[in-house]
């Protein structure tokens, strides 16, 4: 009998409070504004991340095609190397510290190429 009274009391509270809860559900619950702002920030961040990912993919795709073109054409490689050395020279004029860094990069690239040939 006690169980029956408890069940009927629970059912009665659900029936009476249900419509009130439904009306409150239309309003933003407490702390809901923060959740809404977070989801808006994520939706704004996701397109930015997607665009950055696409840009990175396209850059890598271009590098692969450039590498293939220089491997296929020796004259093109010579022209690109000449232009690259001119670019490095301009940067070194602007900042002399880059001369050491470029020299180290060239040494490392030569060592890597030597190890790849073995």
N, CA, C and O atoms as a GROMACS GRO file, in nm:
protein
  472
    1UNK      N    1   0.081  -0.117   0.000
    1UNK     CA    2   0.000   0.000   0.000
    1UNK      C    3   0.088   0.126   0.000
    1UNK      O    4   0.056   0.225  -0.067
    2UNK      N    5   0.196   0.122   0.075
    2UNK     CA    6   0.289   0.235   0.079
    2UNK      C    7   0.348   0.259  -0.060
    2UNK      O    8   0.363   0.374  -0.103
    3UNK      N    9   0.381   0.151  -0.129
    3UNK     CA   10   0.437   0.163  -0.263
    3UNK      C   11   0.336   0.225  -0.358
    3UNK      O   12   0.370   0.309  -0.441
    4UNK      N   13   0.212   0.183  -0.344
    4UNK     CA   14   0.107   0.235  -0.431
    4UNK      C   15   0.092   0.386  -0.410
    4UNK      O   16   0.075   0.461  -0.507
    5UNK      N   17   0.097   0.430  -0.285
    5UNK     CA   18   0.084   0.573  -0.256
    5UNK      C   19   0.204   0.651  -0.310
    5UNK      O   20   0.190   0.761  -0.362
    6UNK      N   21   0.322   0.592  -0.297
    6UNK     CA   22   0.442   0.658  -0.349
    6UNK      C   23   0.436   0.669  -0.501
    6UNK      O   24   0.466   0.774  -0.558
    7UNK      N   25   0.394   0.559  -0.566
    7UNK     CA   26   0.384   0.561  -0.712
    7UNK      C   27   0.280   0.662  -0.758
    7UNK      O   28   0.304   0.737  -0.853
    8UNK      N   29   0.166   0.664  -0.692
    8UNK     CA   30   0.061   0.758  -0.732
    8UNK      C   31   0.107   0.902  -0.707
    8UNK      O   32   0.076   0.991  -0.786
    9UNK      N   33   0.180   0.926  -0.600
    9UNK     CA   34   0.233   1.059  -0.572
    9UNK      C   35   0.334   1.102  -0.677
    9UNK      O   36   0.336   1.217  -0.719
   10UNK      N   37   0.418   1.009  -0.719
   10UNK     CA   38   0.517   1.039  -0.822
   10UNK      C   39   0.449   1.067  -0.956
   10UNK      O   40   0.487   1.159  -1.027
   11UNK      N   41   0.348   0.986  -0.988
   11UNK     CA   42   0.275   1.007  -1.113
   11UNK      C   43   0.205   1.142  -1.112
   11UNK      O   44   0.205   1.214  -1.212
   12UNK      N   45   0.146   1.175  -0.999
   12UNK     CA   46   0.076   1.302  -0.987
   12UNK      C   47   0.173   1.420  -1.003
   12UNK      O   48   0.141   1.519  -1.068
   13UNK      N   49   0.290   1.408  -0.943
   13UNK     CA   50   0.388   1.516  -0.955
   13UNK      C   51   0.438   1.530  -1.099
   13UNK      O   52   0.462   1.641  -1.146
   14UNK      N   53   0.454   1.417  -1.168
   14UNK     CA   54   0.498   1.422  -1.308
   14UNK      C   55   0.391   1.486  -1.393
   14UNK      O   56   0.421   1.570  -1.479
   15UNK      N   57   0.266   1.448  -1.370
   15UNK     CA   58   0.157   1.504  -1.449
   15UNK      C   59   0.139   1.653  -1.424
   15UNK      O   60   0.111   1.729  -1.518
   16UNK      N   61   0.154   1.696  -1.301
   16UNK     CA   62   0.135   1.837  -1.270
   16UNK      C   63   0.256   1.922  -1.307
   16UNK      O   64   0.240   2.036  -1.353
   17UNK      N   65   0.373   1.870  -1.290
   17UNK     CA   66   0.495   1.948  -1.316
   17UNK      C   67   0.540   1.939  -1.461
   17UNK      O   68   0.620   2.021  -1.505
   18UNK      N   69   0.492   1.841  -1.535
   18UNK     CA   70   0.533   1.822  -1.674
   18UNK      C   71   0.509   1.945  -1.760
   18UNK      O   72   0.601   1.992  -1.826
   19UNK      N   73   0.384   1.999  -1.762
   19UNK     CA   74   0.360   2.118  -1.845
   19UNK      C   75   0.441   2.240  -1.800
   19UNK      O   76   0.483   2.320  -1.883
   20UNK      N   77   0.463   2.253  -1.671
   20UNK     CA   78   0.542   2.365  -1.620
   20UNK      C   79   0.686   2.352  -1.668
   20UNK      O   80   0.748   2.450  -1.709
   21UNK      N   81   0.739   2.232  -1.663
   21UNK     CA   82   0.876   2.207  -1.710
   21UNK      C   83   0.888   2.234  -1.859
   21UNK      O   84   0.989   2.288  -1.905
   22UNK      N   85   0.785   2.197  -1.936
   22UNK     CA   86   0.788   2.219  -2.080
   22UNK      C   87   0.795   2.368  -2.112
   22UNK      O   88   0.865   2.408  -2.204
   23UNK      N   89   0.723   2.449  -2.036
   23UNK     CA   90   0.727   2.593  -2.058
   23UNK      C   91   0.863   2.650  -2.019
   23UNK      O   92   0.914   2.741  -2.086
   24UNK      N   93   0.922   2.599  -1.913
   24UNK     CA   94   1.055   2.644  -1.872
   24UNK      C   95   1.161   2.600  -1.971
   24UNK      O   96   1.263   2.667  -1.987
   25UNK      N   97   1.137   2.487  -2.037
   25UNK     CA   98   1.234   2.435  -2.133
   25UNK      C   99   1.251   2.527  -2.252
   25UNK      O  100   1.356   2.526  -2.316
   26UNK      N  101   1.150   2.608  -2.281
   26UNK     CA  102   1.161   2.702  -2.392
   26UNK      C  103   1.263   2.811  -2.360
   26UNK      O  104   1.331   2.861  -2.450
   27UNK      N  105   1.274   2.847  -2.234
   27UNK     CA  106   1.373   2.946  -2.193
   27UNK      C  107   1.509   2.878  -2.184
   27UNK      O  108   1.518   2.756  -2.167
   28UNK      N  109   1.613   2.957  -2.195
   28UNK     CA  110   1.748   2.902  -2.186
   28UNK      C  111   1.774   2.862  -2.041
   28UNK      O  112   1.759   2.945  -1.951
   29UNK      N  113   1.814   2.736  -2.017
   29UNK     CA  114   1.841   2.694  -1.880
   29UNK      C  115   1.962   2.768  -1.824
   29UNK      O  116   2.040   2.828  -1.898
   30UNK      N  117   1.977   2.761  -1.694
   30UNK     CA  118   2.086   2.830  -1.626
   30UNK      C  119   2.220   2.775  -1.676
   30UNK      O  120   2.242   2.654  -1.676
   31UNK      N  121   2.307   2.862  -1.717
   31UNK     CA  122   2.436   2.820  -1.771
   31UNK      C  123   2.427   2.785  -1.918
   31UNK      O  124   2.528   2.751  -1.980
   32UNK      N  125   2.309   2.793  -1.975
   32UNK     CA  126   2.291   2.758  -2.116
   32UNK      C  127   2.353   2.858  -2.210
   32UNK      O  128   2.392   2.824  -2.321
   33UNK      N  129   2.363   2.983  -2.166
   33UNK     CA  130   2.423   3.085  -2.250
   33UNK      C  131   2.570   3.054  -2.275
   33UNK      O  132   2.621   3.074  -2.385
   34UNK      N  133   2.638   3.007  -2.173
   34UNK     CA  134   2.780   2.972  -2.189
   34UNK      C  135   2.795   2.857  -2.286
   34UNK      O  136   2.886   2.857  -2.369
   35UNK      N  137   2.706   2.759  -2.276
   35UNK     CA  138   2.712   2.644  -2.367
   35UNK      C  139   2.685   2.690  -2.509
   35UNK      O  140   2.751   2.645  -2.603
   36UNK      N  141   2.588   2.780  -2.524
   36UNK     CA  142   2.555   2.830  -2.657
   36UNK      C  143   2.673   2.908  -2.716
   36UNK      O  144   2.701   2.896  -2.835
   37UNK      N  145   2.741   2.987  -2.635
   37UNK     CA  146   2.856   3.062  -2.683
   37UNK      C  147   2.970   2.969  -2.722
   37UNK      O  148   3.040   2.995  -2.820
   38UNK      N  149   2.987   2.861  -2.647
   38UNK     CA  150   3.093   2.765  -2.681
   38UNK      C  151   3.064   2.698  -2.813
   38UNK      O  152   3.154   2.680  -2.895
   39UNK      N  153   2.938   2.660  -2.836
   39UNK     CA  154   2.905   2.595  -2.963
   39UNK      C  155   2.919   2.692  -3.079
   39UNK      O  156   2.962   2.653  -3.188
   40UNK      N  157   2.885   2.820  -3.056
   40UNK     CA  158   2.904   2.919  -3.161
   40UNK      C  159   3.052   2.939  -3.191
   40UNK      O  160   3.090   2.954  -3.307
   41UNK      N  161   3.134   2.938  -3.088
   41UNK     CA  162   3.279   2.953  -3.108
   41UNK      C  163   3.334   2.834  -3.184
   41UNK      O  164   3.422   2.850  -3.269
   42UNK      N  165   3.283   2.715  -3.155
   42UNK     CA  166   3.330   2.596  -3.226
   42UNK      C  167   3.288   2.601  -3.372
   42UNK      O  168   3.366   2.563  -3.460
   43UNK      N  169   3.166   2.648  -3.400
   43UNK     CA  170   3.124   2.656  -3.539
   43UNK      C  171   3.205   2.761  -3.615
   43UNK      O  172   3.230   2.745  -3.734
   44UNK      N  173   3.246   2.868  -3.546
   44UNK     CA  174   3.331   2.966  -3.611
   44UNK      C  175   3.473   2.914  -3.628
   44UNK      O  176   3.540   2.946  -3.727
   45UNK      N  177   3.519   2.834  -3.534
   45UNK     CA  178   3.655   2.780  -3.540
   45UNK      C  179   3.666   2.671  -3.646
   45UNK      O  180   3.767   2.663  -3.716
   46UNK      N  181   3.565   2.589  -3.658
   46UNK     CA  182   3.572   2.478  -3.752
   46UNK      C  183   3.593   2.524  -3.896
   46UNK      O  184   3.678   2.465  -3.964
   47UNK      N  185   3.521   2.624  -3.948
   47UNK     CA  186   3.549   2.667  -4.085
   47UNK      C  187   3.691   2.720  -4.101
   47UNK      O  188   3.755   2.699  -4.204
   48UNK      N  189   3.740   2.789  -3.999
   48UNK     CA  190   3.877   2.840  -4.004
   48UNK      C  191   3.976   2.724  -4.009
   48UNK      O  192   4.072   2.727  -4.086
   49UNK      N  193   3.953   2.624  -3.927
   49UNK     CA  194   4.041   2.506  -3.927
   49UNK      C  195   4.033   2.434  -4.060
   49UNK      O  196   4.134   2.387  -4.111
   50UNK      N  197   3.914   2.425  -4.115
   50UNK     CA  198   3.898   2.358  -4.244
   50UNK      C  199   3.973   2.434  -4.353
   50UNK      O  200   4.039   2.372  -4.437
   51UNK      N  201   3.963   2.565  -4.352
   51UNK     CA  202   4.033   2.644  -4.454
   51UNK      C  203   4.184   2.632  -4.438
   51UNK      O  204   4.256   2.622  -4.538
   52UNK      N  205   4.233   2.632  -4.315
   52UNK     CA  206   4.377   2.615  -4.293
   52UNK      C  207   4.422   2.477  -4.340
   52UNK      O  208   4.530   2.464  -4.398
   53UNK      N  209   4.342   2.376  -4.314
   53UNK     CA  210   4.374   2.242  -4.359
   53UNK      C  211   4.379   2.233  -4.511
   53UNK      O  212   4.469   2.170  -4.567
   54UNK      N  213   4.283   2.297  -4.577
   54UNK     CA  214   4.283   2.297  -4.724
   54UNK      C  215   4.405   2.368  -4.779
   54UNK      O  216   4.467   2.323  -4.875
   55UNK      N  217   4.440   2.482  -4.715
   55UNK     CA  218   4.557   2.557  -4.759
   55UNK      C  219   4.684   2.474  -4.744
   55UNK      O  220   4.768   2.471  -4.834
   56UNK      N  221   4.698   2.406  -4.631
   56UNK     CA  222   4.814   2.321  -4.608
   56UNK      C  223   4.820   2.208  -4.710
   56UNK      O  224   4.927   2.176  -4.761
   57UNK      N  225   4.705   2.148  -4.740
   57UNK     CA  226   4.699   2.041  -4.839
   57UNK      C  227   4.742   2.092  -4.976
   57UNK      O  228   4.819   2.026  -5.046
   58UNK      N  229   4.691   2.209  -5.015
   58UNK     CA  230   4.725   2.265  -5.147
   58UNK      C  231   4.873   2.302  -5.155
   58UNK      O  232   4.936   2.283  -5.259
   59UNK      N  233   4.929   2.354  -5.046
   59UNK     CA  234   5.072   2.386  -5.046
   59UNK      C  235   5.156   2.261  -5.063
   59UNK      O  236   5.252   2.260  -5.140
   60UNK      N  237   5.120   2.155  -4.992
   60UNK     CA  238   5.195   2.030  -5.005
   60UNK      C  239   5.178   1.971  -5.144
   60UNK      O  240   5.273   1.915  -5.200
   61UNK      N  241   5.059   1.984  -5.200
   61UNK     CA  242   5.034   1.935  -5.335
   61UNK      C  243   5.122   2.011  -5.435
   61UNK      O  244   5.180   1.951  -5.525
   62UNK      N  245   5.131   2.143  -5.419
   62UNK     CA  246   5.214   2.224  -5.508
   62UNK      C  247   5.361   2.187  -5.492
   62UNK      O  248   5.434   2.180  -5.592
   63UNK      N  249   5.406   2.163  -5.369
   63UNK     CA  250   5.546   2.125  -5.347
   63UNK      C  251   5.580   1.993  -5.416
   63UNK      O  252   5.687   1.978  -5.475
   64UNK      N  253   5.488   1.898  -5.407
   64UNK     CA  254   5.513   1.769  -5.473
   64UNK      C  255   5.525   1.787  -5.624
   64UNK      O  256   5.614   1.729  -5.687
   65UNK      N  257   5.436   1.868  -5.682
   65UNK     CA  258   5.440   1.890  -5.826
   65UNK      C  259   5.565   1.970  -5.866
   65UNK      O  260   5.624   1.943  -5.970
   66UNK      N  261   5.604   2.067  -5.784
   66UNK     CA  262   5.726   2.143  -5.811
   66UNK      C  263   5.848   2.052  -5.807
   66UNK      O  264   5.936   2.060  -5.892
   67UNK      N  265   5.852   1.964  -5.707
   67UNK     CA  266   5.964   1.871  -5.694
   67UNK      C  267   5.971   1.778  -5.815
   67UNK      O  268   6.079   1.751  -5.866
   68UNK      N  269   5.856   1.730  -5.859
   68UNK     CA  270   5.852   1.642  -5.976
   68UNK      C  271   5.899   1.717  -6.100
   68UNK      O  272   5.969   1.660  -6.184
   69UNK      N  273   5.860   1.843  -6.114
   69UNK     CA  274   5.900   1.922  -6.230
   69UNK      C  275   6.051   1.947  -6.231
   69UNK      O  276   6.114   1.940  -6.336
   70UNK      N  277   6.109   1.976  -6.115
   70UNK     CA  278   6.253   2.002  -6.111
   70UNK      C  279   6.333   1.874  -6.132
   70UNK      O  280   6.443   1.878  -6.188
   71UNK      N  281   6.280   1.761  -6.088
   71UNK     CA  282   6.349   1.634  -6.111
   71UNK      C  283   6.345   1.596  -6.258
   71UNK      O  284   6.438   1.533  -6.308
   72UNK      N  285   6.239   1.634  -6.327
   72UNK     CA  286   6.225   1.599  -6.468
   72UNK      C  287   6.306   1.693  -6.558
   72UNK      O  288   6.350   1.651  -6.666
   73UNK      N  289   6.326   1.816  -6.518
   73UNK     CA  290   6.393   1.915  -6.602
   73UNK      C  291   6.513   1.974  -6.529
   73UNK      O  292   6.497   2.047  -6.431
   74UNK      N  293   6.633   1.942  -6.575
   74UNK     CA  294   6.756   1.989  -6.512
   74UNK      C  295   6.775   2.139  -6.526
   74UNK      O  296   6.824   2.205  -6.433
   75UNK      N  297   6.737   2.195  -6.642
   75UNK     CA  298   6.750   2.340  -6.664
   75UNK      C  299   6.662   2.417  -6.566
   75UNK      O  300   6.702   2.521  -6.514
   76UNK      N  301   6.543   2.368  -6.544
   76UNK     CA  302   6.452   2.432  -6.450
   76UNK      C  303   6.512   2.433  -6.310
   76UNK      O  304   6.501   2.531  -6.237
   77UNK      N  305   6.574   2.321  -6.274
   77UNK     CA  306   6.636   2.313  -6.141
   77UNK      C  307   6.748   2.416  -6.126
   77UNK      O  308   6.760   2.479  -6.021
   78UNK      N  309   6.829   2.433  -6.231
   78UNK     CA  310   6.937   2.531  -6.226
   78UNK      C  311   6.883   2.673  -6.210
   78UNK      O  312   6.936   2.752  -6.131
   79UNK      N  313   6.776   2.705  -6.285
   79UNK     CA  314   6.716   2.838  -6.275
   79UNK      C  315   6.659   2.863  -6.136
   79UNK      O  316   6.676   2.971  -6.079
   80UNK      N  317   6.593   2.763  -6.082
   80UNK     CA  318   6.532   2.777  -5.949
   80UNK      C  319   6.640   2.791  -5.843
   80UNK      O  320   6.626   2.871  -5.750
   81UNK      N  321   6.749   2.714  -5.856
   81UNK     CA  322   6.859   2.726  -5.760
   81UNK      C  323   6.921   2.866  -5.765
   81UNK      O  324   6.955   2.923  -5.661
   82UNK      N  325   6.936   2.921  -5.886
   82UNK     CA  326   6.990   3.056  -5.900
   82UNK      C  327   6.898   3.159  -5.834
   82UNK      O  328   6.944   3.246  -5.761
   83UNK      N  329   6.769   3.148  -5.860
   83UNK     CA  330   6.673   3.240  -5.798
   83UNK      C  331   6.672   3.226  -5.646
   83UNK      O  332   6.662   3.325  -5.574
   84UNK      N  333   6.681   3.102  -5.599
   84UNK     CA  334   6.682   3.079  -5.454
   84UNK      C  335   6.805   3.141  -5.390
   84UNK      O  336   6.796   3.198  -5.281
   85UNK      N  337   6.920   3.132  -5.456
   85UNK     CA  338   7.041   3.193  -5.400
   85UNK      C  339   7.029   3.346  -5.400
   85UNK      O  340   7.079   3.411  -5.308
   86UNK      N  341   6.963   3.403  -5.501
   86UNK     CA  342   6.941   3.548  -5.502
   86UNK      C  343   6.847   3.590  -5.389
   86UNK      O  344   6.869   3.692  -5.324
   87UNK      N  345   6.745   3.511  -5.366
   87UNK     CA  346   6.651   3.540  -5.257
   87UNK      C  347   6.724   3.534  -5.123
   87UNK      O  348   6.706   3.622  -5.038
   88UNK      N  349   6.805   3.431  -5.105
   88UNK     CA  350   6.881   3.418  -4.980
   88UNK      C  351   6.976   3.535  -4.963
   88UNK      O  352   6.994   3.585  -4.852
   89UNK      N  353   7.038   3.580  -5.072
   89UNK     CA  354   7.128   3.695  -5.065
   89UNK      C  355   7.055   3.821  -5.019
   89UNK      O  356   7.109   3.899  -4.940
   90UNK      N  357   6.935   3.841  -5.068
   90UNK     CA  358   6.856   3.957  -5.026
   90UNK      C  359   6.822   3.950  -4.878
   90UNK      O  360   6.826   4.050  -4.806
   91UNK      N  361   6.786   3.830  -4.833
   91UNK     CA  362   6.755   3.814  -4.690
   91UNK      C  363   6.878   3.835  -4.603
   91UNK      O  364   6.869   3.894  -4.495
   92UNK      N  365   6.994   3.788  -4.649
   92UNK     CA  366   7.118   3.805  -4.572
   92UNK      C  367   7.155   3.953  -4.563
   92UNK      O  368   7.205   3.998  -4.460
   93UNK      N  369   7.130   4.028  -4.670
   93UNK     CA  370   7.155   4.172  -4.665
   93UNK      C  371   7.068   4.238  -4.558
   93UNK      O  372   7.112   4.330  -4.489
   94UNK      N  373   6.945   4.191  -4.547
   94UNK     CA  374   6.853   4.248  -4.448
   94UNK      C  375   6.888   4.205  -4.307
   94UNK      O  376   6.874   4.282  -4.212
   95UNK      N  377   6.933   4.079  -4.292
   95UNK     CA  378   6.966   4.027  -4.159
   95UNK      C  379   7.086   3.934  -4.172
   95UNK      O  380   7.070   3.820  -4.214
   96UNK      N  381   7.206   3.979  -4.136
   96UNK     CA  382   7.328   3.900  -4.153
   96UNK      C  383   7.329   3.767  -4.076
   96UNK      O  384   7.403   3.676  -4.112
   97UNK      N  385   7.249   3.756  -3.971
   97UNK     CA  386   7.246   3.630  -3.895
   97UNK      C  387   7.197   3.513  -3.980
   97UNK      O  388   7.225   3.397  -3.950
   98UNK      N  389   7.124   3.544  -4.085
   98UNK     CA  390   7.070   3.437  -4.170
   98UNK      C  391   7.179   3.365  -4.248
   98UNK      O  392   7.158   3.251  -4.291
   99UNK      N  393   7.294   3.427  -4.268
   99UNK     CA  394   7.402   3.363  -4.343
   99UNK      C  395   7.445   3.233  -4.276
   99UNK      O  396   7.464   3.132  -4.343
  100UNK      N  397   7.460   3.236  -4.144
  100UNK     CA  398   7.498   3.115  -4.070
  100UNK      C  399   7.390   3.008  -4.080
  100UNK      O  400   7.419   2.890  -4.099
  101UNK      N  401   7.267   3.051  -4.068
  101UNK     CA  402   7.156   2.955  -4.071
  101UNK      C  403   7.146   2.890  -4.208
  101UNK      O  404   7.126   2.768  -4.218
  102UNK      N  405   7.160   2.970  -4.315
  102UNK     CA  406   7.155   2.913  -4.449
  102UNK      C  407   7.270   2.816  -4.472
  102UNK      O  408   7.251   2.712  -4.536
  103UNK      N  409   7.389   2.848  -4.421
  103UNK     CA  410   7.504   2.759  -4.436
  103UNK      C  411   7.478   2.626  -4.365
  103UNK      O  412   7.508   2.520  -4.418
  104UNK      N  413   7.423   2.633  -4.243
  104UNK     CA  414   7.391   2.510  -4.170
  104UNK      C  415   7.286   2.428  -4.243
  104UNK      O  416   7.295   2.305  -4.248
  105UNK      N  417   7.187   2.496  -4.299
  105UNK     CA  418   7.083   2.425  -4.374
  105UNK      C  419   7.142   2.351  -4.493
  105UNK      O  420   7.105   2.236  -4.520
  106UNK      N  421   7.233   2.417  -4.564
  106UNK     CA  422   7.295   2.354  -4.680
  106UNK      C  423   7.378   2.232  -4.639
  106UNK      O  424   7.374   2.129  -4.706
  107UNK      N  425   7.452   2.244  -4.529
  107UNK     CA  426   7.531   2.130  -4.480
  107UNK      C  427   7.440   2.013  -4.442
  107UNK      O  428   7.468   1.898  -4.477
  108UNK      N  429   7.333   2.043  -4.372
  108UNK     CA  430   7.240   1.937  -4.332
  108UNK      C  431   7.175   1.872  -4.454
  108UNK      O  432   7.159   1.750  -4.459
  109UNK      N  433   7.139   1.952  -4.552
  109UNK     CA  434   7.077   1.898  -4.674
  109UNK      C  435   7.175   1.807  -4.748
  109UNK      O  436   7.136   1.702  -4.800
  110UNK      N  437   7.303   1.847  -4.753
  110UNK     CA  438   7.405   1.764  -4.819
  110UNK      C  439   7.424   1.633  -4.745
  110UNK      O  440   7.438   1.528  -4.808
  111UNK      N  441   7.426   1.638  -4.611
  111UNK     CA  442   7.443   1.516  -4.532
  111UNK      C  443   7.324   1.422  -4.552
  111UNK      O  444   7.341   1.300  -4.564
  112UNK      N  445   7.205   1.479  -4.556
  112UNK     CA  446   7.085   1.397  -4.578
  112UNK      C  447   7.088   1.333  -4.715
  112UNK      O  448   7.056   1.215  -4.730
  113UNK      N  449   7.128   1.410  -4.816
  113UNK     CA  450   7.135   1.356  -4.952
  113UNK      C  451   7.241   1.247  -4.961
  113UNK      O  452   7.221   1.146  -5.030
  114UNK      N  453   7.353   1.266  -4.893
  114UNK     CA  454   7.458   1.164  -4.894
  114UNK      C  455   7.410   1.035  -4.828
  114UNK      O  456   7.439   0.926  -4.876
  115UNK      N  457   7.337   1.048  -4.719
  115UNK     CA  458   7.283   0.929  -4.652
  115UNK      C  459   7.176   0.860  -4.735
  115UNK      O  460   7.164   0.738  -4.732
  116UNK      N  461   7.099   0.938  -4.810
  116UNK     CA  462   6.996   0.878  -4.895
  116UNK      C  463   7.056   0.802  -5.012
  116UNK      O  464   6.998   0.704  -5.058
  117UNK      N  465   7.173   0.846  -5.060
  117UNK     CA  466   7.236   0.779  -5.173
  117UNK      C  467   7.300   0.647  -5.133
  117UNK      O  468   7.320   0.561  -5.218
  118UNK      N  469   7.332   0.630  -5.005
  118UNK     CA  470   7.396   0.506  -4.959
  118UNK      C  471   7.303   0.393  -4.962
  118UNK      O  472   7.340   0.282  -4.926
   0.00000   0.00000   0.00000
